[in-house]
Amino acid sequence: VPAIRPSCELCDSATEAVLWRDDRLRVVRAGDADHPAFCRVIWRRHVAEMTDLDEAGRAHLMHVVWAVERALRDTVRPDKINLASLGNRTPHLHWHVIARFRDDARFPDSVWSEPRREAAPRSWPEFDERLRAWLMRELGTGTG
Amino acid sequence: VPAIRPSCELCDSATEAVLWRDDRLRVVRAGDADHPAFCRVIWRRHVAEMTDLDEAGRAHLMHVVWAVERALRDTVRPDKINLASLGNRTPHLHWHVIARFRDDARFPDSVWSEPRREAAPRSWPEFDERLRAWLMRELGTGTG
C-alpha cells in the first residue's frame, strides 16, 4: 500500500476519467472547454521530482508520456504538443500532455497564460475510447 | 551538416551561454532576473516533437534533462523543479529546466503566468562554472 497524503489531490483519485493504468502510474483525461485534448500522467507514489525516481521509474513514466503524445497526435492532429511537469501547487509527480491548436484560447502562449481569444469549439467522437484503445495497443493492458 | 531554418532562433545559436554540448544537443543558461536558475536543453536538428525522435534520441535528450535537473537541485537547492517542452512560438525541440522558489516572481504559478510579486533577488557565485563542472562530471566532455 503506497503512502497517501491526505491533503494531496493527486493521491486521491476518486473522480477521474482514467484512460490507462498500471501498478506505477495512471493516465487521465484532464481537458476543459479551452483545452479539451489534455491528458495527465500521474505517478502513483507521492514524490515530487523526476530525479526522485530511479532510472527504471523515469524510463517507464516517460515511455507512457510518449505513448500519450502519440495517441493525441493520432487522434486529434494538433498543431503542437505541449509537455510539462510543474507541480508547484501539487508536488506529486505528474505530466501534462496537451494538444494545442492555433485557434485555441491561448496559442501560442502556454495553457497557464492569460487567454487571448474565445476558443474555437472542438470535440472528437469517442475521444476517451480512442485514447484507451490506442494506449492499450501501445502499452498492453496494464496491471493496476 | 544539419538542416538550418533561417527563421528559427534555436537553429541560430550565436549569443548563448553554452554549459555543455555534444553532437546532438546543447545545454544553455536561459535565466533572467525573475527566474535566474533556468536552463534550456536544445536538440540540434530542427524537429518539433519528442515523438519525431527515435527512441535512442529521446533517451539521450531526457538523460541530459535529468542531469541538468540534478545539477540545478545540487547548485541552487530550489523549492521545486519545473520541466516543460512547449515550442508553440519556436517549434524546434527544446526543454526548459527551471529552478523555482516560493518567493520568486510567479510561484506557485508557471513562469509563463503573470507575475505576482517582485522577485527576491538571487544569485549564486560561479553559477555557470558549477553547472559546467557538474554536467561534465555526469555526462562526460561531450563531442560537439
Interface residues (C-beta under 8 A of the other chain):
Chain A: A48 E49 M50 T51 R58 A59 M62 W66 E69 R70 R73 K80 I81 N82 L83 A84 S85 L86 G87 N88 R89 P91 R100 F107 P108 D109 S110 W112 S113 E114
Chain B: A48 E49 M50 T51 R58 A59 M62 W66 E69 R70 R73 K80 I81 N82 L83 A84 S85 L86 G87 N88 R89 P91 R100 F107 P108 D109 S110 W112 S113 E114
